[in-house]
Every structure is written in C-alpha cells, then in structure tokens.
Amino acid sequence: MQIERHGETPYSLHRTMTSAGYTLDKRAFIRWATGEKVPRSVQSMEILKWIERRYRLAPGYFKAKIPNQVRAARGHILKEVSAAERRRLSWHLPDDFNFRNPEEQEEILTWVQKVIITGSTGYRKFHAAAIRTRYAVRFGALQLRRRRVSVGNSEDVESDINDELVSSVVDAPAALDEEMRDLLCFKTSTLTQRGVQRSGVWNEETASQKLEHLGLLFGALTASPRTAVRGFGASLDCVCFAMLVFPAVWDWYLRWRERRRGFYTHWELDMLGLALAMVRRETGWIRQNRSLADRLKPIPDLVSEDDIVAAKCDWDGVCDVMSKHGKNRVKEISRVVRVHRDPFEPILTILEAESPVGEYRKITEEIARLIPDERRHPCSAAEMVRSFLMLRLGLHLGLRQKNLRELRVCFRGRIPTAERQLEDMKCGELRWSDKDCGWEVFVPSVAFKNASSSFFGSKPFRLILPDLGGLYERIDAYLDRHRACLLGPAADPGTFFVKTAKKSSTSAAYDQYTFYEAWRLTIQRHGIYNPHTGRGVIKGLLPHGPHNVRDVLATHILKQTGSYEQASYAIQDTPEMVAKHYGRFLPHDKSAIAARILNRVWEC
C-alpha cells in the first residue's frame, strides 16, 4: 500500500535501497511485499527503518505489523557468547544493537545481565557466586523428583539450576544410601514397624527437601578443603548418619555455613531442628537405631576413637548430650539469625502501588496484546495463551505453585473427577459447572500445604472463576486447540498446564523447576520494563524470587480494606499468618479506610 501510495514498485524501491548501501536479496524483498515472508534479522529491521524514513512514517510503523511480535530479531553480534546464551539475550537487546558504539553495547549488556539474567538483589548475587562451587552427596534411595533427587548448592530456595549440577555431585556409597532409605521409610510409611515410635510423618515434598538438605550436609563434610567449597575433606566411606550425634560435627557445619554466607539464617535452625528430632527420646530415628554406631569410623579433628567407644557403650547418653547441645545452639543462633532473602524484594514496586493486583495485571494485558495469529504461528500463540492463563489463574485463585501446576482439567461435557480420587492424588481440578454456568476450581483440603489450618476445617476449596478480561474465551481456546498443540505426540499428563513437548521431552507435565522457569521467562519478557527496547510494562520489577502472587493478592486486599481476615480469604490462610507476613503493608491511616467505606452510603 505504501509503495503504491508513493508511486513506486517493489523493484524500484529495492534498487533505491541498494544504492543507499543496504544489502538484501531481491526475491526476499518481493516476498516481504507479498506477505510470504517477514523480516527477522537485525539488518532487516534497519531496512524497515530506512523505508519508514523514506515514506515519512512513524517509527516502528512496519515492525508493528509483523505478525509474530514475540519472536526476537536474529543476527545480534555478541563476541564470546554461545548460541544458547545469544538466543536468551536477543529478546532483551535493541534491534540497532550492532550499530551502536562499544560503550553503549557494554552498558546494555551489563544492564541485561544484572537486572534480568542474574538479578540485582543481594541474595541473587550470593547465589550466582555460590552456584559456581557445587557440592552434594546424591542419594538414590528415593526418586521423588522427576528431574533430580539431590542438587548441589541449591541452598534454601528453589533455584534456576541446570543439568550440569546433577553430574557434578558425588554418589552416596551403598551403606550411606541404605541408611537414608531406612530414614525415609521410617518418616513416610503409613505404619511404623512394631516396637518403633515416631512423631510426625513426612509427605513427599518434605521428604524430598530433607533428602536434599542432608545431601548438602554430607557434601560439605566430604568436599576437599583445597577447593572453592572449602569443605572438611572427610573420606566418603567414613561418612554415616551415626556421626550426627556428635556436637563437633554440627559445630563445624554451622561455622562453615556462617563463614560461607557471612551470617546465620533460618536454614541452620531448620537443620538443628532435624538433628534434635532424630535424637529425641522415644521417637528419634537415630536414637532407636543403635546399630548405626557400628559404621562409625574415626575422622581426624572431628570424630575420635574415644567418641566412637563412648557411643557404642552408651548410645542414649551420647544422644542426650547432642540433644542438650543442639537446644543450646538453637537459642544462641536464634538471637543473631538474619533474613538473607526478602521475599517481597523482587515485587516490591508492585506491592507499594496503590492497586497491586491492577499493577500485576498489566503483564497479562501485555501478553494478550502480543499473542500472534494462531493460524500462522500456532505454537507461539499456544505458549502465549498458556503464559496468560498462568498469571490470570494465579491472580484469581491465590494458589501455591504446587497446587497450580498440578491442577488437573476436566473438559466440558465430561464427568468431573470424584472428590475422593482428588484427595488420593492430592491435587485440584478445573471443571465446568452447569449449575453456576462457569469454570470452577475444586481443590480438596489435603492438597494444600497448610491442610491442617483452621481456614479449611477439612472442607475443600471451591471457586467459580469470573468471566472478566476475556478469561473464559482464553480458557476455551486453550483447551480446544492450544493445549493439544503444546502436547504434540507426548502423552497427556491430565494437568491443565502442560509443557511444549519436543523430541527430547520425556514428559509434558511441569515440575517445580520447569514451572518456575516458565513463569520467570514470562516476567523477563513481558513484565520488566526494558529502557533499551521499550518492552515490558513495570519499572523496577525483578524476575527472581520467584514471584508469589499470593503476596500481591494479600497486600491488595489489605490496602483496600485494612482487614487481615479478608486478606486471609484470598490466600486460603489464617488472619494471624497474614498479620505476621503482610503487616508491613497495612495502610497507616486506618481511619481513612473506614471513612471511605462509610462514605459509600452517602454516594448511594
């Protein structure tokens, strides 16, 4: 249209463009005009800018008409950068990156690395440095996680880790692995063995976490002191669970973690709590297994021959000494413990807004704006709709990551899964309600982390999703077409959210890490405002945390109503918990909130 409007032809425009110094195959240029192909490279974007200047069009006129806006331009020149990292960086680099001076290029790359890739929070800096020194003992006793059992150096949060970590950890010897198997059986089995007592039962998530934490403890003990980890250097064959009854072992580990991090955190308190539980009278697993002492071997400067003799002669006495020592250490560390990671820091700019939900909603609106034509780009459209629904359902439901990624789906016209079956699977279901004429989310109380909370009272969670902002239209399109496109030839896991199945995919179901990565990628691309590209909608947002939309919901209601009780309804918890975690966001002028509610009477 623009060519005809200015009295030219594609051939004459190509000749003029070539004479101006731009290089492009004539046939490719003709296909641009006919719509058979679209510009993809950074060089092509420069040509579009030249045509816009030639025809006196607004900057970005042609680029805005490219059908797939979620595809980054190709051809950025990045020295000493792998192809995989180049693909990750391309989205966050401006189209004219290659034509800028080296100082500007360095400034842009530094900003992208700091804010988007590695993160600029204090914890992210610590984690980025710590993850380079990997350590752990990997147990094969229980494969609870689909991707990995034990992860070296994962510390006390879910982290963005790669498969290289798994190959860098040390496999536990058979005897140590058998001890771990016995511990897991003791804490996870429905019934204990005859003559054995226990206090509390671990679910799969807790057992997986303890498996990882103990692997890190033994990994630190066996790591060489000459490496960056600076471990103790104990022989792997000398490591056993019986050594955990000696205060010297725990004192070394606690001081090692304090030197590594710079201060004590709740991680150390949790580990001491685990130690105290294992040596507790009557119910402690270590205390009830005297035979563990048979595997004790002397470790210079840590476990002496006298310690081993004392343990074999008076096992209960040694456990009592450890119990007393551990309680004293808990009191001492509790006085100086510090919070290493502020969970609100990545989304603080949202929580401080007048309407936190309205602020976070901008991301979903940006995603909806950029969804490409599914007839031309079915896979890209499906992934964008999935990202849209992830954030929207998270904002409406206030569910934890586990409940959201394990949410099953019942298509319209099918019989919903019985509540008893959902309780056995410990997951919820999205289903169509003929009675309410809407999409219903039903989650049994046992599926929640805080199932014993007074909020539930053994009753299930049930919520009808509102048909707002095109939500039902997106859900119907996702279930009708997009979800099948993402699955491809892979087996259907039955969950609402599924991964993009590829030839290398073993399962289309999300796990803890892949779901976190999908959410973080969405925030990186569409949430964080990038001053160099103009993409993103929220200034000051950080992609790492991960984002907890429960914080957004609770803070929003707290700011609007000043009520801890109403805020607790949105995140399925108690007012006491809301007051403890979100009290800092309670408006200072509580009288103004009450006056605003009372003034509605006069407005009516």
PLY file of the C-alpha trace (Angstrom):
ply
format ascii 1.0
element vertex 604
property float x
property float y
property float z
element edge 603
property int vertex1
property int vertex2
end_header
0.00 0.00 0.00
2.77 2.44 0.92
4.70 1.59 -2.25
1.67 2.31 -4.45
0.84 5.42 -2.45
4.27 6.88 -3.26
4.19 5.87 -6.92
6.86 3.16 -6.69
7.15 -0.56 -7.29
8.90 -3.19 -5.15
11.63 -3.40 -7.79
12.27 0.37 -7.90
12.26 0.57 -4.11
14.75 -2.30 -3.95
17.05 -0.53 -6.41
16.91 2.68 -4.38
17.55 0.73 -1.19
20.56 -1.00 -2.73
22.01 2.29 -3.94
21.63 3.61 -0.39
24.03 0.90 0.83
21.62 -1.75 2.14
22.01 -5.36 1.01
19.04 -7.70 0.64
18.16 -10.38 -1.88
15.60 -9.10 -4.38
13.41 -12.20 -4.12
13.30 -11.93 -0.32
12.30 -8.26 -0.60
9.49 -9.11 -3.03
8.22 -11.76 -0.60
8.08 -9.10 2.10
5.75 -7.06 -0.10
3.54 -10.07 -0.91
3.42 -11.24 2.70
5.04 -14.62 2.01
7.92 -13.79 4.38
8.51 -11.33 7.19
11.69 -9.55 8.30
13.56 -11.44 11.01
17.14 -10.20 11.20
18.52 -7.02 12.76
19.69 -5.97 9.29
16.12 -6.30 8.05
14.91 -4.08 10.89
17.34 -1.37 9.77
15.91 -1.62 6.24
12.38 -1.17 7.64
13.55 1.95 9.49
15.04 3.31 6.25
11.75 2.76 4.40
9.84 4.45 7.23
12.09 7.49 6.97
11.77 7.48 3.18
7.97 7.43 3.32
7.84 9.73 6.41
6.05 7.16 8.52
6.03 6.94 12.30
9.00 4.99 13.78
8.07 1.34 14.20
5.21 1.52 11.67
6.28 -1.59 9.76
7.66 -3.51 12.74
4.28 -3.26 14.47
2.74 -5.13 11.53
5.00 -8.18 11.86
2.55 -10.99 12.75
4.66 -12.64 15.47
5.74 -9.98 17.97
7.09 -12.49 20.50
9.98 -13.56 18.27
13.26 -11.75 18.78
15.31 -10.43 15.89
18.23 -12.57 14.75
21.80 -11.58 13.99
22.99 -9.74 17.09
26.78 -9.74 17.11
27.96 -10.92 20.52
31.58 -11.94 20.90
32.49 -14.94 23.05
28.84 -15.80 23.63
27.41 -19.26 22.98
24.48 -19.76 20.65
22.18 -20.72 23.54
23.06 -17.60 25.51
22.71 -15.46 22.40
19.15 -16.72 21.92
18.36 -15.85 25.52
19.85 -12.36 25.24
18.36 -11.44 21.84
14.91 -10.61 23.19
16.38 -8.03 25.58
18.64 -6.28 23.04
17.51 -3.41 20.78
17.35 -4.03 17.04
20.11 -1.49 16.41
22.46 -3.09 18.95
25.02 -3.99 16.25
25.17 -0.39 15.04
25.80 1.23 18.42
29.23 2.13 19.74
31.06 -0.34 22.03
30.39 1.74 25.15
26.63 1.64 24.61
26.72 -2.06 23.81
28.61 -2.78 27.02
26.14 -0.67 29.01
23.15 -2.57 27.56
24.69 -6.00 28.16
25.60 -5.06 31.74
22.04 -3.93 32.42
20.53 -7.10 30.95
22.89 -9.36 32.88
22.37 -7.51 36.15
18.61 -6.93 36.11
17.22 -9.77 34.01
19.62 -12.71 33.79
21.35 -12.91 37.17
19.29 -10.45 39.20
20.40 -7.46 41.22
19.16 -8.44 44.69
21.66 -9.31 47.39
20.57 -12.92 47.52
20.80 -13.35 43.73
24.39 -12.06 43.80
25.25 -14.50 46.56
23.56 -17.38 44.79
25.20 -16.58 41.44
28.62 -16.76 43.11
27.82 -19.80 45.26
26.39 -21.90 42.46
29.80 -21.97 40.77
31.13 -24.09 43.65
28.92 -27.17 43.62
28.85 -29.78 46.32
26.48 -32.53 47.49
26.12 -36.22 48.11
23.46 -37.66 45.83
21.19 -40.32 47.25
19.40 -42.86 45.09
17.18 -44.04 47.92
14.01 -42.34 46.76
13.29 -40.75 43.38
10.74 -38.19 44.50
11.51 -35.60 41.86
11.12 -36.21 38.21
14.29 -34.37 37.21
16.69 -34.78 40.11
16.94 -36.07 43.63
19.70 -34.01 45.20
21.10 -30.76 43.94
24.45 -29.40 44.95
24.45 -25.95 46.42
20.74 -25.27 45.93
20.74 -23.60 49.36
17.34 -22.79 50.93
15.24 -21.70 47.96
14.16 -23.11 44.65
16.81 -22.11 42.19
17.27 -21.84 38.47
19.62 -24.79 38.08
20.74 -26.77 35.09
21.53 -30.38 34.43
25.28 -29.83 34.91
24.74 -29.72 38.67
23.46 -33.28 38.74
26.57 -34.67 37.09
28.86 -32.74 39.47
27.62 -34.23 42.74
29.06 -37.35 44.41
27.06 -40.56 44.59
26.46 -41.86 48.11
28.10 -45.21 48.94
25.77 -48.18 49.30
25.82 -48.21 53.13
25.02 -44.49 53.45
22.32 -44.78 50.81
20.76 -47.69 52.72
20.68 -45.61 55.91
18.90 -42.82 54.05
16.43 -45.36 52.69
15.66 -46.53 56.23
15.16 -42.94 57.44
12.76 -42.15 54.60
10.85 -45.36 55.19
10.61 -44.51 58.89
9.24 -40.99 58.22
7.00 -41.66 55.18
5.44 -45.10 55.68
1.79 -45.29 56.74
2.53 -47.63 59.66
5.74 -47.87 61.63
7.48 -51.14 62.36
6.47 -52.94 65.51
8.26 -51.60 68.58
9.26 -48.32 66.86
7.80 -44.90 67.67
7.82 -41.67 65.71
6.49 -38.13 65.96
5.10 -36.73 62.72
5.14 -38.02 59.15
6.85 -36.52 56.09
4.92 -36.07 52.88
6.69 -36.38 49.53
7.64 -32.71 49.36
9.09 -32.68 52.87
10.94 -35.96 52.33
12.43 -34.64 49.09
13.55 -31.45 50.84
15.18 -33.31 53.75
16.87 -35.63 51.26
18.43 -32.62 49.57
19.41 -30.86 52.80
21.15 -33.92 54.22
22.91 -34.39 50.91
24.29 -30.86 51.21
25.45 -31.53 54.77
27.34 -34.67 53.83
28.59 -32.94 50.68
30.17 -30.18 52.75
31.81 -32.74 55.04
33.32 -34.70 52.14
34.32 -31.74 49.93
38.03 -31.05 49.74
39.33 -28.09 51.81
41.60 -27.18 48.87
38.66 -26.43 46.56
36.50 -23.32 46.49
33.93 -25.14 48.65
36.49 -25.45 51.46
34.82 -28.47 52.93
36.14 -30.64 55.73
37.68 -33.27 53.46
36.36 -36.39 55.23
36.53 -39.67 53.36
33.23 -40.66 51.77
33.47 -44.13 53.31
33.69 -42.62 56.82
30.52 -40.57 56.49
27.41 -42.05 58.14
24.29 -40.93 59.98
25.68 -42.02 63.35
28.23 -39.19 63.24
25.33 -36.72 63.53
25.12 -37.49 67.26
28.44 -35.73 67.88
28.28 -31.98 68.68
31.67 -31.42 66.99
30.19 -32.37 63.61
27.36 -29.87 63.92
29.59 -27.12 65.26
31.87 -27.47 62.24
28.94 -27.41 59.82
27.31 -24.41 61.47
30.53 -22.40 61.47
31.25 -23.46 57.88
27.91 -22.13 56.73
28.40 -18.91 58.68
31.80 -18.36 57.04
30.38 -19.15 53.63
27.38 -16.83 53.90
28.57 -14.25 56.41
25.81 -14.74 58.98
23.35 -17.30 60.33
19.90 -17.83 58.80
16.84 -19.96 59.47
18.48 -22.73 57.42
20.79 -23.51 60.31
17.86 -23.54 62.74
15.95 -25.94 60.49
18.92 -28.28 60.28
19.35 -28.22 64.05
15.65 -28.97 64.38
16.13 -32.03 62.17
19.08 -33.15 64.31
17.11 -32.74 67.54
14.19 -34.70 66.09
16.47 -37.61 65.15
17.99 -37.88 68.68
14.76 -37.20 70.59
13.83 -39.61 73.36
11.42 -42.41 72.38
10.67 -41.10 68.85
14.08 -40.18 67.39
15.15 -42.34 64.44
18.87 -42.27 65.27
18.23 -42.92 68.97
16.13 -46.00 68.14
18.81 -47.42 65.80
21.77 -48.30 67.97
23.21 -50.39 65.17
24.14 -47.18 63.33
27.13 -46.86 65.68
28.70 -49.95 64.11
29.56 -47.92 61.00
31.39 -45.19 62.89
34.99 -44.63 61.84
37.46 -42.11 63.24
37.82 -38.83 61.34
40.81 -36.71 62.38
39.83 -33.49 64.20
36.15 -34.43 64.05
35.35 -37.93 65.39
37.88 -39.57 67.69
38.30 -43.16 68.82
37.10 -42.18 72.31
33.92 -40.72 70.80
33.21 -43.98 68.99
33.81 -46.08 72.12
31.50 -43.80 74.16
28.80 -44.04 71.52
28.90 -47.82 71.40
28.89 -48.13 75.19
26.21 -45.53 75.98
24.18 -44.67 72.89
21.36 -42.99 74.83
23.85 -40.91 76.80
25.52 -39.62 73.63
22.10 -38.77 72.15
21.19 -36.89 75.33
24.42 -34.85 75.10
23.62 -33.97 71.47
20.05 -33.05 72.39
21.22 -30.67 75.10
23.94 -29.20 72.89
21.54 -28.71 69.96
18.99 -26.86 72.11
21.71 -24.51 73.35
22.87 -23.85 69.79
19.28 -23.09 68.73
19.00 -20.44 71.45
22.35 -18.89 70.54
21.69 -18.76 66.79
18.11 -17.51 67.24
19.49 -14.33 68.79
21.63 -13.47 65.76
19.72 -15.05 62.87
19.17 -12.80 59.86
16.85 -12.95 56.88
19.03 -13.48 53.82
16.33 -13.09 51.20
13.46 -10.63 51.43
10.65 -12.44 49.55
9.00 -9.10 48.78
12.07 -7.51 47.18
11.51 -8.70 43.57
7.91 -7.40 43.53
8.27 -4.50 45.95
7.43 -1.99 43.24
4.09 -3.77 42.79
3.32 -4.20 46.48
3.93 -0.50 47.11
1.48 0.52 44.37
-2.00 1.70 45.32
-3.51 -1.29 43.50
-1.05 -4.22 43.50
-3.39 -6.52 41.56
-4.05 -3.82 38.98
-0.30 -3.30 38.61
0.45 -7.00 38.12
-2.50 -7.29 35.76
-0.63 -5.08 33.30
1.58 -8.07 32.49
-1.41 -10.19 31.43
-2.69 -7.34 29.28
0.70 -7.04 27.60
0.71 -10.78 26.90
-2.81 -10.62 25.43
-1.73 -7.74 23.19
1.20 -9.69 21.76
-0.49 -13.06 21.11
0.26 -13.84 17.44
-2.13 -15.19 14.82
-2.55 -18.85 15.69
-3.19 -19.77 12.05
0.33 -18.69 11.10
2.12 -19.32 14.39
0.16 -21.99 16.30
2.93 -22.95 18.74
3.86 -19.36 19.66
0.19 -18.49 20.14
-0.32 -21.55 22.36
2.65 -20.66 24.56
1.45 -17.07 24.93
-2.07 -18.16 25.89
-0.56 -20.57 28.42
1.50 -17.73 29.95
-1.60 -15.55 30.06
-3.60 -18.23 31.89
-0.76 -18.97 34.32
-0.76 -15.41 35.59
-4.52 -14.93 35.43
-5.36 -18.12 37.33
-2.65 -17.31 39.84
-4.16 -13.89 40.47
-7.71 -15.21 40.76
-7.00 -18.28 42.88
-4.07 -17.34 45.11
-2.81 -20.93 44.98
0.72 -22.00 45.70
2.92 -23.09 42.81
2.44 -26.78 43.56
-1.36 -26.58 43.55
-1.37 -24.50 40.37
0.96 -26.68 38.31
-0.73 -29.92 39.48
-4.22 -28.57 38.76
-5.99 -31.15 36.62
-8.58 -30.40 33.95
-11.99 -31.88 33.14
-13.20 -30.87 29.69
-16.74 -29.67 29.13
-19.28 -32.47 28.79
-17.21 -34.93 30.83
-17.90 -36.20 34.32
-15.75 -34.38 36.92
-13.30 -36.39 38.99
-14.74 -37.53 42.32
-13.56 -35.72 45.43
-12.20 -38.96 46.89
-9.99 -39.51 43.84
-8.68 -35.95 44.01
-7.89 -36.48 47.69
-5.91 -39.61 46.83
-3.98 -37.69 44.15
-3.70 -34.61 46.43
-4.48 -32.17 43.65
-7.34 -29.99 42.42
-9.30 -29.82 39.19
-10.62 -27.19 36.80
-14.12 -28.23 35.63
-17.21 -26.71 34.05
-20.11 -26.13 36.43
-23.52 -26.40 34.76
-25.15 -25.14 37.94
-23.15 -21.90 38.05
-22.51 -21.71 34.28
-18.83 -21.08 34.80
-15.41 -22.64 35.18
-14.97 -23.98 38.69
-11.74 -24.75 40.53
-12.14 -27.50 43.11
-9.23 -28.43 45.40
-9.55 -30.84 48.37
-8.07 -29.50 51.59
-5.48 -32.31 51.81
-3.83 -30.94 48.65
-2.77 -27.75 50.43
0.47 -27.28 52.31
-1.46 -25.88 55.27
-4.20 -28.53 55.14
-4.41 -28.61 58.93
-5.07 -24.86 59.11
-8.31 -23.70 60.72
-9.10 -21.92 57.45
-10.15 -25.15 55.76
-11.78 -27.08 58.57
-11.41 -30.24 56.42
-13.56 -28.61 53.73
-12.44 -28.33 50.08
-11.57 -25.09 48.31
-14.12 -24.17 45.63
-14.17 -21.05 43.48
-16.01 -20.03 40.29
-13.65 -18.10 38.04
-15.06 -14.73 36.90
-15.57 -14.21 33.18
-13.58 -11.00 33.12
-10.99 -9.70 30.68
-11.62 -12.47 28.16
-10.69 -15.22 30.64
-13.32 -17.75 29.53
-12.52 -17.12 25.88
-8.85 -17.88 26.53
-9.64 -20.99 28.59
-11.92 -22.37 25.87
-9.36 -21.66 23.14
-6.57 -23.21 25.23
-8.50 -26.42 25.89
-9.90 -26.62 22.37
-6.74 -26.01 20.34
-3.67 -24.65 22.13
-3.21 -27.38 24.71
-3.21 -30.10 22.04
-0.66 -28.09 20.05
1.66 -27.94 23.06
1.28 -31.65 23.79
2.03 -32.80 20.25
2.81 -36.53 20.28
3.51 -36.60 24.05
1.26 -38.42 26.48
-1.36 -36.26 28.19
-0.50 -35.90 31.92
-4.04 -34.73 32.68
-2.94 -31.38 34.12
-4.31 -28.05 32.89
-0.86 -26.59 32.21
1.46 -28.65 30.00
4.95 -28.05 28.64
5.77 -27.63 24.98
6.61 -31.24 24.13
9.72 -31.78 21.99
11.58 -34.80 20.72
13.83 -34.68 23.77
10.91 -34.33 26.22
10.22 -37.29 28.47
7.06 -35.80 29.96
4.70 -32.94 29.19
3.99 -32.34 32.88
5.59 -29.44 34.72
7.72 -29.99 37.79
8.81 -27.49 40.40
11.74 -26.17 38.35
10.24 -26.09 34.85
7.10 -24.31 36.07
9.24 -21.73 37.84
11.31 -21.25 34.68
8.17 -20.77 32.55
6.83 -18.14 34.95
10.17 -16.36 35.19
10.60 -16.26 31.41
7.19 -14.61 31.10
8.16 -11.94 33.64
11.53 -11.38 31.98
9.99 -10.78 28.57
6.71 -9.02 29.30
6.86 -7.77 32.89
10.19 -5.98 33.38
10.38 -2.65 31.61
13.46 -2.55 29.41
14.51 1.06 28.69
16.66 -0.06 25.76
13.92 -1.89 23.84
10.74 -0.38 25.24
9.39 -3.83 26.02
7.84 -4.71 29.37
5.28 -2.78 31.39
6.51 -2.44 35.00
9.54 -0.38 36.01
11.61 -1.71 38.90
10.24 -5.24 38.68
12.71 -8.09 39.14
12.23 -11.58 37.66
13.75 -13.57 40.51
12.12 -14.70 43.66
10.13 -16.42 42.28
7.14 -14.09 42.21
4.48 -15.02 44.73
1.11 -13.77 43.51
-0.27 -14.67 46.93
1.72 -11.69 48.23
0.11 -9.48 45.59
-3.42 -10.62 46.48
-2.99 -10.36 50.25
-1.35 -6.94 50.03
-4.00 -5.62 47.64
-6.91 -6.59 49.90
-5.06 -5.39 52.98
-4.54 -1.98 51.39
-8.14 -1.72 50.23
-9.86 -2.94 53.40
-7.29 -2.91 56.21
-8.63 -6.32 57.23
-6.33 -9.23 57.94
-9.32 -11.56 57.86
-10.46 -10.60 54.38
-6.88 -10.80 53.10
-6.61 -14.32 54.52
-9.63 -15.43 52.45
-7.78 -14.67 49.21
-4.77 -16.89 50.01
-6.51 -19.68 51.97
-4.83 -18.96 55.28
-5.46 -17.52 58.72
-5.56 -13.84 59.75
-2.67 -14.48 62.15
-0.43 -15.60 59.30
-1.44 -12.57 57.20
-0.73 -10.22 60.10
2.70 -11.79 60.61
3.84 -11.66 56.98
1.98 -8.68 55.47
1.52 -6.29 58.39
4.21 -4.01 56.97
1.88 -3.12 54.07
-1.11 -2.20 56.23
-2.08 1.43 55.49
-1.07 3.81 58.24
-4.27 5.83 58.01
-6.79 3.15 59.03
-9.42 5.79 59.78
-9.40 6.86 56.15
-10.24 3.30 55.11
-13.22 3.18 57.46
-14.38 6.62 56.31
-14.17 5.57 52.67
-16.43 2.59 53.33
-18.93 4.69 55.31
-18.99 7.40 52.65
-20.35 4.93 50.14
-23.71 5.25 51.90
-23.87 8.96 51.03
-22.72 8.27 47.48
-25.63 5.86 47.04
0 1
1 2
2 3
3 4
4 5
5 6
6 7
7 8
8 9
9 10
10 11
11 12
12 13
13 14
14 15
15 16
16 17
17 18
18 19
19 20
20 21
21 22
22 23
23 24
24 25
25 26
26 27
27 28
28 29
29 30
30 31
31 32
32 33
33 34
34 35
35 36
36 37
37 38
38 39
39 40
40 41
41 42
42 43
43 44
44 45
45 46
46 47
47 48
48 49
49 50
50 51
51 52
52 53
53 54
54 55
55 56
56 57
57 58
58 59
59 60
60 61
61 62
62 63
63 64
64 65
65 66
66 67
67 68
68 69
69 70
70 71
71 72
72 73
73 74
74 75
75 76
76 77
77 78
78 79
79 80
80 81
81 82
82 83
83 84
84 85
85 86
86 87
87 88
88 89
89 90
90 91
91 92
92 93
93 94
94 95
95 96
96 97
97 98
98 99
99 100
100 101
101 102
102 103
103 104
104 105
105 106
106 107
107 108
108 109
109 110
110 111
111 112
112 113
113 114
114 115
115 116
116 117
117 118
118 119
119 120
120 121
121 122
122 123
123 124
124 125
125 126
126 127
127 128
128 129
129 130
130 131
131 132
132 133
133 134
134 135
135 136
136 137
137 138
138 139
139 140
140 141
141 142
142 143
143 144
144 145
145 146
146 147
147 148
148 149
149 150
150 151
151 152
152 153
153 154
154 155
155 156
156 157
157 158
158 159
159 160
160 161
161 162
162 163
163 164
164 165
165 166
166 167
167 168
168 169
169 170
170 171
171 172
172 173
173 174
174 175
175 176
176 177
177 178
178 179
179 180
180 181
181 182
182 183
183 184
184 185
185 186
186 187
187 188
188 189
189 190
190 191
191 192
192 193
193 194
194 195
195 196
196 197
197 198
198 199
199 200
200 201
201 202
202 203
203 204
204 205
205 206
206 207
207 208
208 209
209 210
210 211
211 212
212 213
213 214
214 215
215 216
216 217
217 218
218 219
219 220
220 221
221 222
222 223
223 224
224 225
225 226
226 227
227 228
228 229
229 230
230 231
231 232
232 233
233 234
234 235
235 236
236 237
237 238
238 239
239 240
240 241
241 242
242 243
243 244
244 245
245 246
246 247
247 248
248 249
249 250
250 251
251 252
252 253
253 254
254 255
255 256
256 257
257 258
258 259
259 260
260 261
261 262
262 263
263 264
264 265
265 266
266 267
267 268
268 269
269 270
270 271
271 272
272 273
273 274
274 275
275 276
276 277
277 278
278 279
279 280
280 281
281 282
282 283
283 284
284 285
285 286
286 287
287 288
288 289
289 290
290 291
291 292
292 293
293 294
294 295
295 296
296 297
297 298
298 299
299 300
300 301
301 302
302 303
303 304
304 305
305 306
306 307
307 308
308 309
309 310
310 311
311 312
312 313
313 314
314 315
315 316
316 317
317 318
318 319
319 320
320 321
321 322
322 323
323 324
324 325
325 326
326 327
327 328
328 329
329 330
330 331
331 332
332 333
333 334
334 335
335 336
336 337
337 338
338 339
339 340
340 341
341 342
342 343
343 344
344 345
345 346
346 347
347 348
348 349
349 350
350 351
351 352
352 353
353 354
354 355
355 356
356 357
357 358
358 359
359 360
360 361
361 362
362 363
363 364
364 365
365 366
366 367
367 368
368 369
369 370
370 371
371 372
372 373
373 374
374 375
375 376
376 377
377 378
378 379
379 380
380 381
381 382
382 383
383 384
384 385
385 386
386 387
387 388
388 389
389 390
390 391
391 392
392 393
393 394
394 395
395 396
396 397
397 398
398 399
399 400
400 401
401 402
402 403
403 404
404 405
405 406
406 407
407 408
408 409
409 410
410 411
411 412
412 413
413 414
414 415
415 416
416 417
417 418
418 419
419 420
420 421
421 422
422 423
423 424
424 425
425 426
426 427
427 428
428 429
429 430
430 431
431 432
432 433
433 434
434 435
435 436
436 437
437 438
438 439
439 440
440 441
441 442
442 443
443 444
444 445
445 446
446 447
447 448
448 449
449 450
450 451
451 452
452 453
453 454
454 455
455 456
456 457
457 458
458 459
459 460
460 461
461 462
462 463
463 464
464 465
465 466
466 467
467 468
468 469
469 470
470 471
471 472
472 473
473 474
474 475
475 476
476 477
477 478
478 479
479 480
480 481
481 482
482 483
483 484
484 485
485 486
486 487
487 488
488 489
489 490
490 491
491 492
492 493
493 494
494 495
495 496
496 497
497 498
498 499
499 500
500 501
501 502
502 503
503 504
504 505
505 506
506 507
507 508
508 509
509 510
510 511
511 512
512 513
513 514
514 515
515 516
516 517
517 518
518 519
519 520
520 521
521 522
522 523
523 524
524 525
525 526
526 527
527 528
528 529
529 530
530 531
531 532
532 533
533 534
534 535
535 536
536 537
537 538
538 539
539 540
540 541
541 542
542 543
543 544
544 545
545 546
546 547
547 548
548 549
549 550
550 551
551 552
552 553
553 554
554 555
555 556
556 557
557 558
558 559
559 560
560 561
561 562
562 563
563 564
564 565
565 566
566 567
567 568
568 569
569 570
570 571
571 572
572 573
573 574
574 575
575 576
576 577
577 578
578 579
579 580
580 581
581 582
582 583
583 584
584 585
585 586
586 587
587 588
588 589
589 590
590 591
591 592
592 593
593 594
594 595
595 596
596 597
597 598
598 599
599 600
600 601
601 602
602 603
